Amino acid sequence: KEYDKQFMSGLVTNQERYNNVVDIWGAAGDQVGKAMMDELSHVDVTDRNGKSVRQESFNSIYMMADSGARGSAAQIRQLAGMRGLMAKPDGSIIETPITANFREGLNVLQYFISTHGARKGLADTALKTANSGYLTRRLCDVTQDLVVVEEDCGASNGVTMRALVEGGEIIEALRDRILGRVCIGDILHPDTQEVIVPHDTLLEEDHVDQIVDLGIDEVKVRTVLTCETRYGLCAKCYGRDLGRGGLVNVGEAVGVIAAQSIGEPGTQLTMRTFHIGGAASRALVASNVEVKSNGSLKFSSTMRFVTNAKGEQVVISRSGEALVLDDNGRERERHKIPYGATLLVKEGASVKAGTSIATWDPLTRPIISEYAGIARFENVEEGVTVAKQVDEVTGLSTLVVIDGKRRSAASKGLRPVIQLLDEKGNQTKIAGTDHPVTIGLQVGALITVKDGQKIEVGEVLARIPIESQKTRDITGGLPRVAELFEARSPKDAAILAKVTGTVSFGKETKGKQRLVITDMDGESSEFLIPKEKQVLVHDGQVVNKGEMIVEGPADPHDILHLKGIEELAIYIVDEVQDVYRLQGVKINDKHIEVIVRQMLRRVQITNAGDTNFITGEQVERSKLYDENDRVIAEGKQPAQFENILLGITKASLSTDSFISAASFQETTR
């Protein structure tokens, strides 16, 4: 009702009202379900002395769901709580929920709404089996030749595993991630420094428990991705054979096992795309970082901040992280600190659990001055590039940058910027270069300073409101898994910085803005970005390689080129696991890594050297290594290459064995 009132008075749009209403009903349904489960799971009985005691209930329905035999809390909720929100055939949620449950009975309207869901469920199941079967087939085809061929390849590098934490909650504990893998390097006791687990040991349950009890929070382990065996895998990099519990035997077809382990639960995944609202949008409104353990604070090398006139430290880096270290200097936790946050604790200070180390405004993104000077507006003309907005409540007026598409033809190319001048009226230069400091203002920015105002370092020049509650459809379920394994580039992918350097804006073209990053050697690389995209960086800001410049979903190919194989593998494993975890399916990370290894098995030659390859050719990784070894043995120059990521269909069709490719699909080619 409250939201309807706001909507009628024009404070929120219909879409926002709908999102909020759906949110509220969703939360209400959860509360009803929770109250009902609490009631079901405990029963008040009087003991011998006539006192009433709460104890575990013997309610048959509760026992059935709790033991995991059949049914789930969600289904009991429909029986005894409320049915909650229902979806229309097109997948949108009907905003009036079914408040009744099956015990009370549904009225005609509620029954009719329910039929949508039932029919859709049946149609989905039929499609799902076909789709899931096809995924399994593609996975099997890409991994069929991956077999354990030797005991040990002698690889010395691996991946550092730590517990998966999201929003302060541990999703997957460290013990689950390292169990059954082989460790690299001795694992030392944090206090006495004695060796608990020697180098190259298969971590069994008792090892893992010991590691966790000692509070060790990261362990370096061998992984399939870094295995150096040429045609196949080695047992040490794979680790435990999940079917038997010991180290995997030579000759085990781990590729097919991985493919089937991922494909089999496919029928349990959903087909539909989810509307995120509710839980996800509540997570966006985090506005501070609290540490969870005692220790001392350290900032990552990417963290940069300035101190403003009030003495507050304001963060001006995009990918800065705060680390909490214990007394032995081991990392306990790390937190991302966003741009514009105010740091409450200085680096090196000791922090107690529960201390807030940084706060920020979750609803607006500031543009912060890194230099002092006098502000001079350029191309900021009222009615041309900016509009005056008067706040009805406070009567204050702010200038808002208006969209280029709405401007007149003559002023389309004008870009409102703020320049900083020193006392003499000359432009302030960026430290160490002769670029003037100009701060470009994006569409929708609210300018908070006046023309000619004296600016201190760390002062907020403008604020960009963040659209609250992004209700993007996220692709969930099977389509998402297929999308990851096919390595498709998403539609509006994020743009990542290719080099580390300073950002500036070049000449604009029609409909695109040109962003130039100049590195320390003065070399520049350009990006063309559509005008309607929100650029996360601004003029004069220093970005690190691989940092996000334009928001959007990550493109796996970019991650591979800019951050390397390890980051890519972490990304794919985590994303695939997210989908399966939502459905309560457990899959060992190893299986997904095996698939990723097969997706990375070809490389592109960038410089052929003295080998028999041609520059630009794509070859099998093992072939390239063999050829390079041969050339190096003759004292000539080996080929240089870069990693490329192929989707599973493509990887199967590009194997060297033509029979394998033909038996898969597109036989006639």
N, C-alpha and C positions, 0 to 999 in steps of 0.2 A: 504494500500500500504506500509506504514511504516513497518508494521509487516511482510509483505511478504519479504521486504528487510532484516529485521533482521533474518528472517528464512533462507533466501538464504545464508547469511553470517554465519549461524550456531550459532547465539547467543541464539535463542530460539528453543525449540523442536516444532514439528508440532502440537502436542496437545496444547501447550501453545499458539501458533499462532492462532489456531482455537478458543480457549477460548477467546482470546483478540479480534479477529474479531467479534465473536458473541456478545461479550460485547459491542463493539463500535456500532454495528448496533442496538442492543437493546436500548442503550442510545439514539441513533439518532432517533429511532422510538418514544421514549418517548418525546423527545424534539419537534418533529413534532406534536405529539398529543397535547402537552401542548400549543404550539403556536396556534394550530387550535382551541382548546377550548377557549383560551383567546379571539381570534378573534370572535368566535361565540357568546360568552357570553356578549360582549359589542358592542354597535353600536355608531358610531359618528353621532350625529344629530346637526343641527344648531338651536339654540333657537331664540327667538324673536329679540334679539339684533344682530343676525348674527354671534355670537361666536359659535365655535363648542364645544359640550359637550359630554363626554362619559357617556352612561347610560346603564342599564341592557337591554339586547336585547330581542325582542319578536320573535326571530327566532323559528319557530315551532319545529324543531328537537331539538334545544337546550333545549327548555322548556320541551319537552317530557322526555329527559334524566335527566334533572336537578331535575324535580319533582319526579323522581323515578317511573313514570308510566310504561314506557317500555324502553328498550335499555340502553346502558351504554356508558361512554366515549370511551371505547375500540371499541365499534361497530361503533360509529360515526367516529372514527379515520380511520377505514377501508373504510368508505364511502368517507371521504373528506381529510384524511391525507395521510398516506401510510399504506399498509397492513402489512408490517414488516416481521419478520422472520417466517418461516413455519417449521413444523416438518415433518420428514419422517415417514413412517408407524412404524418404530421400535422405534420412540420416539426421535431420535437424531435430532438436529436442522440443517437445511440446511444453510450453511453460507452465501449464497447470498440471500438477502431479496427481497421481492416483493416491489419495490419502488413505483409502481403505486397504485391508489386507484380505487374503483368501479366506481367513477364518470368519471375518465379518461378511464377506461377500461383496462383489462389485455391482454397481448399478449399470444400467444399459450403456451409458456413455463410457464409463470406465472400461467396460468389457470390450466395447468397440475399439477404443484406443489400444487395448492390449493385443487385439488381433494383428495389428501391424507387425509387432515384434515377433510373434509366433511364426507368421508366414515368412518373414525375412530370414528368420533363423534357419528354416528348412532349406530355403533357396541357397543361402550362404554355404551350408554344409556341403551341398553337391558341388559347388564351385571350388570350395576349399580343398577337397580331396584331390581334384585334378591338379590344381595349382601347386599343392604341396608335393605331389608326386613328381611334377616336372622339376621343381626345385631340387629334390633329391637326386633326380637323374643328372641334372647339370653338375651338381656337386660331385657325384661319383665319377663323372666323366673327367672332371678337371683333376681329381686327386688319384686316379686309379694307379698311376705308376709310382706313387710315393710309398716306398717300402723301407723298413729298417734294414740297412745293409751292413752296418759295422757296429762294433761295441762303442768306440769312442773316436770322435773326430778331432779331439784336442782343442776345441774352440775355447778361447779364454774370455770372450766377451759374452754378455748376456743382457738381461733386462733386470732393472731394480724393481722389485715388487713392493708395494705398500698397500695398506688397507684402502678400499674405495670409500671415500667419504663424500657425501653430497648434502649440502645444506645442513652440515653439522651432524648428520646421522651416518653411522657406519652401515653401508649397504652390503659390503662383502668384507669379511674379516681377513686379516693377513694370513691366518692359518689355512683358510680355504684356498687361498691363491697359491701358496707355496707347497702345500702338501703333495707329495708324489713327484716333486721336481728335484733336480740335482743342483746343489748350491755351488757357487763360484767363490773361491777364497774361503779361508777359515772364518767361521762365525765366532766372535769373541764375546766373553762375558763382559758386560758393560763396566763393571767395577774392577774386577781382578785382572781383566784382559787375558784370561786363560782361554784356550781353545775349547769351545763346547762341541762344535760340530766341525770336523776337519774338512778341508777343501775336497770337492768332488764326492760328496756323500748324497745318497738318495734320502730326501727328508721324509722320514716315517712319522707316524702319529706322535710318538714320544719325543722326537726331536722338536716337532712343531710346537707341542705343548710347552716344552722347556723354553723355546725361543719367545713364545708369547708371555710366559710367566715372568721372564726377565725384562719384559718391556722393550724388546728390540722391535723397532717399527719398520725397518726396511731390510730386505734380504736380496742379494743379487743371485739370480738363478739362471741356469742354462735354458734356452728356449729354442724351439724348432726354427725360429726366424733367423737365428744367428748360427745355425748348424753349418759346418763347413764341409760336410760330406758332399761329394760331387753329384752322384746319381742316386739320390735317396736320402736317408736320414741316419743318424747314429743313435744308439740306445740311450746314451747319456743325455743328449739334448731333448729327447722325448720324455724320458723319465719313466714313471710308473705305468705299467700296463693296467688300465683301469678295470679290465675284466678279471685280472688275476691278482693284482696287488703287489707284484714284484716288479723289478726292472723289466722293461719290455724285451722280448726275445728278438734276435736277429731273424729277419724273414717275415715279421708280422706286417700285414698290409694296413698300416696305420692310416693311410689316406682314405681308403674306403670306409674304415671304421669312423673316421671323423665325419665324412660326408653323411653317413647314415645316422650318426648321433645328432647331427644338426637337422637333417631332413625329417627324421621320424616324428619329433614333436610338432612338426609343421602343421599337422592337422588340428593341433590344439590351439594354434594361434588364431587371432581374429583376422577377418578380411577387411574390416571397415576402417575408415580413418576416424580418429578421435577428435572431438572438439576439445581443446584444452581450455578450461576455465577453472574455477574452483581452486583446487590444490596448487596447480601450477602457477596461477596468477597470484596466489598468496605468497608464493616463494619469491616472486619478483620484487616484493616490497621490502626486502631486507634493507635495513638502513644503517646497520653497524656491524662490526666484527667483534665477537667476544672470543677470548682465548679459553681453551678448555683445560689447560694444564699449566702448572707453574713452570717458570723458566725465564730465560732472558730473550729479549726481542732482537731479531736481526732482519734486515731488509735484503731482498734479492738484488742482484746487480742491475736489474732492469728498473728498479724503483727510483724515481726522481721526484723531489718535492721542493717547493720554495717556501720561505717564511714570510708571511704577510705582516702588515703594520701592527696587527694585534699580537704578533708573536706566535700565531698558529702556523703549523706546518700543513701546507696544502699540497696534495699529490698532483703531479702533472704528468705522470706516466700512465700508459694504458694497461701494461701487463705487469705492474709491480706486484710483488708478493711479500707478505710479512711471514717470517718463520719464527717459531718459538723453539728455542734450543734448551735442553736440560743442562745440568751441571757439567756433563762430560762433552758438551758441544754436539750432542746428537740431535737431529731434527725430530721434534715431537709432532708438530702440525704446521701446515702452511695455509695461508688465506690469501685470496686475491683481493687487492685493494683497488677500487675503481678510481678513475680520473675524477678529480674534484673533491675527494674525500678529505676530511680534516683529521690529521693524525693526533691522537690524544697522548701517545706515549713516545718518548724519544728512543732512538735506536740504542741498543745495548742496555736499556733499563730492564730491571727484573719485573716480571708481571706475575700476578696471582691468577689462578683459574677464575673465570667469570669477569675478568677485567675487560672493559671495552677498549679496543686499541684504535679504532677509527670510526667516524660517523659520516654520513652523507645524506643528502636529500634524495630519496628514491624516485621522486616524481619529476625532477628537472635535472638537466645536465648542464653544468656551468661551462662557460668559456673563461679561462683564467689567464690573466696577464703574467707572463714570466719576466717582464721587464718593467721598469718605472719610466714615467714620462708624462707628456701632456697628450690627451686623446685628441685626434683630429679625425672627423668623419669624412669619408669620401664616398660619393655616389649615394649618400643617405639623404634622399629627398622625399619629403612627405608627399604622399599621393603618387609618387613615381615608384620608388623601390621599397618604401616603408609606409605603414599606415599607423595613425595614432589610435591607440585603444585607451578609452577612459574606463577605469574600473568603477562600476556603479556604486559599490559599497564605500570605497575609500576616496573616490574622486581623484585618485592619482592617474596620471597618463603615462603610458609606456609606448615606445615605438616598436612595432613588429615588422619584421622583414616579410614582404609579400612575395608570392610565388611568381616566377618569371613568366609563366604561361598567362597570368592575369594582367601583365603589364602591357603598356602600349608598345607598338612595334619598335619605336625609336629607343626605348629604354630597356629592351629585352636583354641586351648584352651587358648592362651595367651590373657590377657586383658590389654590393655595399661592403665597405671595409673600414676598419678603424686603424689609423696609423698612430704610432707613438712618436712624439717630437721631444727633443731635449730643450733646455732653457733657451738656447739660441734659435730654436725653430728648425734645427736640422733633424732629419729622420734618425731615430735610434737604430743602430745596426744590431743584428744578431751577433752574439759574442763569437769572435774568431772568424767572421766572414764579412763580406760587404753587402749582404742582403739586408734591406730595410725590414724592420719588424712590421708586418701587416697582419691584421687578424681578420680573416674573411668571415662574414656572417652568413649562416645558412638560412634557408627559408624557414620561417616560423620562430626565429630567435627573437627573444624579447631583449631589447637593449637597455641595460640598467645604468649606464653612465651618460653624462651629458657631453656635448661637444665642448672641447676646451678644458674639460675637467682634468685635474692633476691625478694621475693614476699611480698607485703604489704597486710594488711587486706582490703578486698573489691576490690582487683584487679581482672580483668577478665583473667581467665586462658585459656579459650577456648570458641569458639562460635559455636553454632549449627545452620546452616541455616534452616529456616522454609520453607517448600515447600509453595510457594506462590500459591494462588488461589486453595484451595482444591475444586475440582469439584466432590464431592461425590454425588451420587444420593440420595436425601432424599426422603424417602417414604412420599408421601403427601396423603391427602384425606382419603377416607374410609379405605384403608388398614392400614393406620397409626392409626386411631381411634380404629380399631379392635385389632391391635397389642398392644395398650396401655391397653385396657380393658381385653385382654387375658393375660396380665402380662407376655409376652414372654421376655426371656432374649435375648438381641440383640447379633448378631454374634460375633463381636470383642468388647465385653463390656469393659468399663473402669474398671480398678482395683482400689479399694479404700483401704486406710490404715485401718486395723481393730483395731489398737491401736494407742495411741499417743506415740511416741518414736523416737529413732535415727535410721537412715537407715544405713545398711552396706550390702555389697555384699558377699554372701557365695560362696561355691565351685560350679562351673558350671557343669551342666550335659549336655548330648548331646542335642544341639539345644535349651537348656533352660538356663536362668540365674537365680540364686537363690538370692532373695532379702530378707534380714532379718531386721525386725524392733524390736529393743530392747527397752522396756519401762523402766520407772524409777525404777521399782523393779528388773530390770535385766532379766525379762522374755522376751523371744523372740518369734515372730511368723514369719513364713516363707511364701514366695510367690514364685511360680515358674513362670517365665515369658518367653515366647518365645523370642529368640534372636532378631528377626526382629522388635519386638515392641519397640517403643520409650519410654524409661523410663523418667519420668518427674523429678525424684529426683536424687540426687547423694550422694555418700558416705559422711557420717558425717552430713547429713542434718537432722534437726528435723522436723517431720511431725505431724500433728494433726489427730485424729481419723476422718475418713470419707473424708480425703483429697485424691485427685486423684493421683495415682502413675503412672498409665499408661493411656494414652489418649484413648478416645473412647466414644461411646454413653453410657449413664447411664443405669445401670441395676436396675429396680425398686425394686427387692428383696434386693439388697445391700443397697439401700437408706433406706429401711424399717429397716434393721438390725442395720445399723450404725447410722442413723440419726433420726429414729423414725417415728411415724405415721404422725405427722404434716408435716414434710418435704416431705414425700412420697405423701401425699394428694396434697400439693402445686405443686409438680412435675407433677402429673397426670393431675390435673385441668389445669395447665398452658399449658401443651403439647396438650391436647385435644382442649382447647380454641384456641391455635395457628392455628390448622387446620381449625376450623370453622370460625375464624376471617378472614382468608385468602379469604374465600368465601363470607365474609360479612354476616355471619349468627350470630345472637346474641342468646346465650344460657346462662341462669343464672347458676352461679357457683354451686348453691345448688344442681342442678340435678346431676352434675358430682360427687359431694361429696356423694350423696345418693348411687350412684353406688360403689364408693370407699368403703363406709361403708360396703356394702354387700360383697365386695371382701375381706374385712378384718374380716369377721365374725367368722372365725375359728381360734383357737389358738393351738399351739403344746405344750404338757406338757413336761417340762424339768425335773421336779422333782415332783413325785406324792404326796409326803407328806403322810397324813393319809386319802386321798380321795379314792374313788372307781376307779380312773382312772389308766391307766398304763403309765409309762414314755414313751414318744415318740408318744403317741396317739394324734390324731387330734380331737378336740371336738369343738362343738358350744360354742362361747364365753359366751352366757347367761347361758348355762348349767353349765359351769365351775364356774361362779360367784355364782350361786345358791348352788352348791356343796360346794364351799369354805366357803360360809356363814354358811352352816350347820355345817361344820367341826370346824370353828372358834367358833361357839356357844357352841360346846362341849369342847372347850379348846384344840383342837388338832392342828396339823400342816396343813395349807392349801397347795394346790398344787402351784408350780411355773410354769410359762409358758412363751413362747415367741410368738410374733405375726407372723403370716404367711400370705402371700398374695396369693390368688388364682385367676386365670383368671375366667372370667364370666361363661364359659362353665363348668369349673371344679367346681366352687362354686355351680352352679345349680345342678350338678350331686351328690354333696356331702351333700345335705341337709338331715336332719334327716327324712323328709317325703319321703317314697319310692314312693308314688303315684306321688308327684311333680316331682321327678327325672325321673320316668318312662314315664311321659307324655311329657318329654322334648326330650330325644333321648337315643339311646342305650338301648331300652326297655328290650331286652332279658337278659341283664346282671342282 
